[in-house]
Amino acid sequence: MSIHTSKKEKLFLFTSESVAEGHSDKMCDQISDAVLDAHLSIDPDAKVACECVAKTGMILLCGEITSQAIVDYQQIVRETLKRIGYDDSSKGLDYKTCTVLVALEQQCKEIKHAVSRGKSDDDIGAGDQGLMFGYATDETEECMPLTVLLAHKLTARIKALERNGTWPWVRPDGKTQVTMEYKENNGALEPIRVHTLVISVHHAPDIPLQQIQKELMEKVVKEVIPEKYLDEDTIYHLLPSEKFVEGGPKSDAGLTGRKIIVDTYGGWGAHGGGAFSGKDPSKVDRSAAYAARWIAKSLVKAGLCKRVLIQLSYAIGLSHPLAISVFHYGTSDRSEEELIEIVQKNFDLRLGAIIRELDLKRPIYQKTACYGHFGREEFTWEIPKKLVY
């Protein structure tokens, strides 16, 4: 739908989604990052590339890890599953009885040589080639798209009601989706209203559909979505499948790195394709994406633009980015070339400098693995840098 109201102003719809902690892919992300944190807590220089696969009654860890730490993978996997809520085989997985398979090897010597041989901490080379994006928009205080913020808040609210005992019938899996009507004016965005809401909640058997729909409306939708965005034309699809008893890896195999849009900007901006979870900060897929978000948010918070997309690209073994690009959607009174100069003047985008400035060798990653990596003040890349220009 695109309704042109003037040459520079238009209305359009945009949709973002979120998934619950117990969604099969998100569960794998959290396990991969729990493994990463376990290594970093003992060896901050650990090199970790840990993937997780989940199916009925089974978790497989695979990848490459070189670390001074001795880690109990069985315990990490089981504790993560327990925290998420997979404590009975009727839910699709039981942390007490599931099989945990481990197929982890050392990091490839050629990659190790390219990254660190004869280089200072600030000049370490990127662990791979790749392209990364960072996005920010002034439509919310967090400089995040409202569609993805609301989707995350809906899933987090459902989990909170389960954890505090209000909804004992909720199971770990689940999804939300938010479609909003936006007004675009000279490139800047203003959310107008919620057009459609979708909530699919994983539930115990024998809970009436009408009860689930009523409680979702009263205790989730009305608590999370600001009243000004809801009107009589808002469409609600609350448990549209009518039944969601079988969930988790029993009904849908899980894999690390399959929710990269949920993890980032909900489809806004762009994505370079590289996932985050299970990767230590020598992997630019993760650290440079965090840096690109840091740059984007810093530019918007400084009032230099209302909305911006940053692209960085790297090559294996090289410390400096190959290219820095800035796209301001026409929302700045400065040219994109001027904004690039400001970025280059204020940010050292060598991989080692990013790791140092954002303090990325800490075991902080399991927290990032659900409800999005961006728009959350507890992370260093969300604290805007004071720019000199």
N, C-alpha and C positions, 0 to 999 in steps of 0.2 A: 504494500500500500504506500503510495507517495502522493500527497496532496500539495500541490504548489500554491502557496498563498501570496507569494511575491517572488521577484527574481532572486532575492538573497535569503528568503525564509521559506522553510518547508516543514511539513509534518511527516513523520515516518514511524514505523514500528521496529523495535529491536528486542531480541530475546536472549537471555542468558540462563544458564542452569547451575545447580550445585548438586553434589551427592553427599550422602551421609558417611560417617566414619566407617560404618560396616558395609558400604558398597564394596564389592569384590576388588575392584581396581584400587580404590582408596585405601583399603586395608593393606594391600601390597605396598603402596607408597609408604604407609606408616611403618610397616615392618622393615622396608629397605632403609628408611631414615633412622629407625631405632638401632639398626646394626651400625650405621654410620656414626651415630652419637656415641655408641658404646666404644668404638675405636677412638674417636676424637677425645673422649673424656680421659683416656689413658695416653694416647699418642696423637697430639694435635697435628702432626705431619703425616698421619696415616693416609695412604692412597686407597680410596674405596670406590668401587663401581659394583654395587650390589643390586641385583634384580630379584624380584620375588614373583612366583607363580602360585596361584591358589586354585584348587578344585576340591570336590567333596572329600573331606577328611584328610586333606593333604596340603602341605606347604613345601615348596621347593625354593631354596636360595641358590642363586647361581651368579657368577661374575668373577671379578678379579680384585683381590685385596692384598696390599703389602703394608704391614703394620707391626709395631713392637708390642701391641696389645694382644693378650690371650682372652678371647671372648667366648662365652657360652651361648652359642647360637640357639640351641634348644630353648634355653631359659628366656632369651630375648623375644623369640617368636611367641612362645606361650604367654608371656606376660603382656605382650601387645594385644594378642587375641582376647585375653581375659579383660583387659581394660576397655576394649571396643565392645565387648558383650557377647562374644561367641563362646558360650559356656555350656552348650547342650547340642547334641547332634541334630535335634529337631530344628535348630536354627540354621543348619547347613554346615556347622563346624563346631567342634568342642576342643577348647585349648588343652584339656586334660588328656585326650585320647588321640588327637590327630597325629599323623605321621609328619615328621619334619626331615626333609632330605636336604643335604648340603653338598653343593658342587661348586666350591669356591677355589680359585687358583691365585697365584701371585700375579701382580701387575706385569705386563709384558715389558721386557728389558729395553726394547727399542723406545717405548713411550717414556719410560723412566729417564733414559739418556736424553731424549729430546726436551723433556721438561726441566730437568735440574742439573745436568752435568756442567760443572764449572761456572754456575751462575749464582749471583747473590739472591737473597729472598725476594727483593723487589723486581728482579729481572728474570725470574723463572719463566719458562716458556709455557704457552697454553698446551693443555693435554690433548687437544684435538682442534681441527678446524671447525668453523661454524658461524652462524649468524644469529644474533639475539636482538630482541626488541624490548623497549620500555615505553610505557604509555601513561599519561596522566591527563585528567580533565577536571575543570573547576566546578563540575556539577554537584559534587559533594565535598564536605570538609576533608575527607580522606584522600581527595583527588582520584577517586575510583568511580567507574561507571555504576550508577545506581542499580541497574538491572542485576549485576553480579553480587553487589553488596547485599541486596534484599534476599537474593536466592540463598546466599550463605547464612544470613540471619534466620531464615526460615528453618534450614536444616539444623542449625545450632540450637534453636529453640525447641525443636522436637526432641533432640538428644538431652537437653537440660530437663525436660519434663519426664523423660524416662529415668534419668540418673537420680532425680530427687524423689522418685517414687510416685509422682502424680499419675503417670501413665505406665503401669506395670505391663501392659499388653503390647507395648512397642518393642519391636525387634531391631537389630542393628542396621539393616540395609535401608535404603530409601533415596528418594530424589525430589528435587524441587525445580521449578522453572518459572521465570518471570518474564512476561512480555510487557514492555512499556511503550507508550506513545511519547515521542520526543518532538520538540521543536528545535530545528537548527537555524541559527541566525548568524550569517557571516562566518560559518565554521564552528561557532560555539554551540553547546548543547544545553537544552533545558528539558528535564523530564516533566511531562505534563500529568500523566495519569497511568495507573496500571490497567492495561488492556485485558490480559489473561494471566491467571495463576494456575499452575499445575503442582499438586503435591501428591506423591505416592509414598505412603508410609508402610513399612514392613510390620506386620502385626501378628499376634497370636490367633489361633483359630477361634471360631465361635464369638467373635466380636461383631455385633451388627454394623453393617455399612453405614446406616443412618447415624449411629453413635459416633463412629470415626469421623464422618463428615462434619457433624455438629461440633465436636470437640476441636477438630482442626480449625474450623472457622472462629470459634470463640477464644481458644487458648493459643493459637498460633497466628492466623492471619490478622486478626484484629489487634493482637499484641505487638506484632512485628511491623506491619505495613502502616506508615503514617496515614491517618484518616483522609488527609487532603488528596491522596492519590487513588482512593477508592470511590467509585460512584455507582449509580444504578446500572450502568452499562458494563461494568467489570464482569468478566466471565471467569467462573471458578470451575476447575476440574479437580475435585478432591477425591483421591483414589479412583481415577477413571477406569482402572482395570476391574474395579469392584471387589477384588480379592488379591492380597499380596502376602500369603502365608509362607510360601516357599521362596527364600531369597538367599543372598550371600553366594558363596562359591558353589553351592549345590545347584543353583539354577543358572549360574552365569560365571564362567571361569574368570579369575582375576589376574591382572598383570601390572607390574610397576610401569608407570609412565604413560598410561592410556587416558589420563584426565588432564592433559596439559592446558586446555582452555579453561576448565574449572579452576586450575591452579593459578591462572594469570588474570586475564581481563574479560572473561566471559564472551569472547568473540570480537571484542573491540580491538582497535589498533591492528596488530599483526602478531604472528608467532613464527619463530625461526625453526620450529620442529623439535628442538631438543628438550627432553624432559628434565626434571630437577631431582627427584627423590633417589636416594641411594648413591649420590655422587658427592665426593669431597670437593672443596672449593678450588682445587687445581683444574677442575672441569669447567671450562668457560660457559658451557650450556647453563650452568647454575649461577656462578659468580658474576659473569658479565651481564646476565639477564637482571640480576639484582642491581648491578651498577647502572644499567640503562634505566631502570625504574627510578633509582635515586636521582639521576640526572633529570628525568622527565618531571618528577614531583618538585624538585628544586626550582626548575624553570617556571612552573605554574605558580608555586607559592611565592616566588619573587615578583610575580605580576608581569613577567615578560611575555606570557601567552596564556590563553585560556584553555588550550588543549594542545598536546604535543605527542609526537611519536619519535622515538630515538632508535636508530639501528646501529649496532656495532658488529664488526666481523673480525675473526681471528684465524691464524694458521698454526698448526702444530709446531711447537718448539720456538715460536716467536712470542716475545713479551708484549709488544705494542699492538694495538688494533690495526688491522689493514685499512679500515675505513670507519668514519663516524658520519652519520647522516641525521639530519633534523628535519622533521615535517611539522609545520605549525598550523596547518589547515586554514590559513588566512586569519588566524586569531591573534597575531602579533603585529605591533607597529614597526617591528624590526624585520629585516630580511632573514631568511633561513641561514644564509652565509654568516650574518652577524651573530646569530645564535650559536652556530658551530664554533665561532671564535671564542665566545663566552664559555662554551663547554670546554674547549681545549685549554683555556686559561685557568679554569677552576678545578678540573678533574684530571688526575693522573690515571689513565686507563690501562696502564700495564697491569697484567694479571696479578703480580705480586703486590702492587700498590693497592689494588682493589681489595685483596684479601686482608692487608694490613689496616686500611682505613675503615673497612666495614667489620673488622674483627671476626672473620669468617671461620677461624679454626676452633671455635667453641662448639660444644655439643648442643646446638639449638635447633636441630633440623626436624626432629619428630613433631615439634609444635607447628612447623610450617605445612606439614603433610595433609592437613585437613582444613577446610574453610578458607583456602586461598593463601598464597605467599605474600600478597600485597594488600595494602590498606589497613594494616594492623600495627599500631604504634610500638609494639614491643620489639620490633626488628630495626636494626641500625639503618638499613636502606630506606626506611620510611621516615627518617629524620632529615628534613630538607637541609641542604648545605647553604650557608650564607654566601651568596655569590658576589664576587668583585667584578665590576664591569664599568 
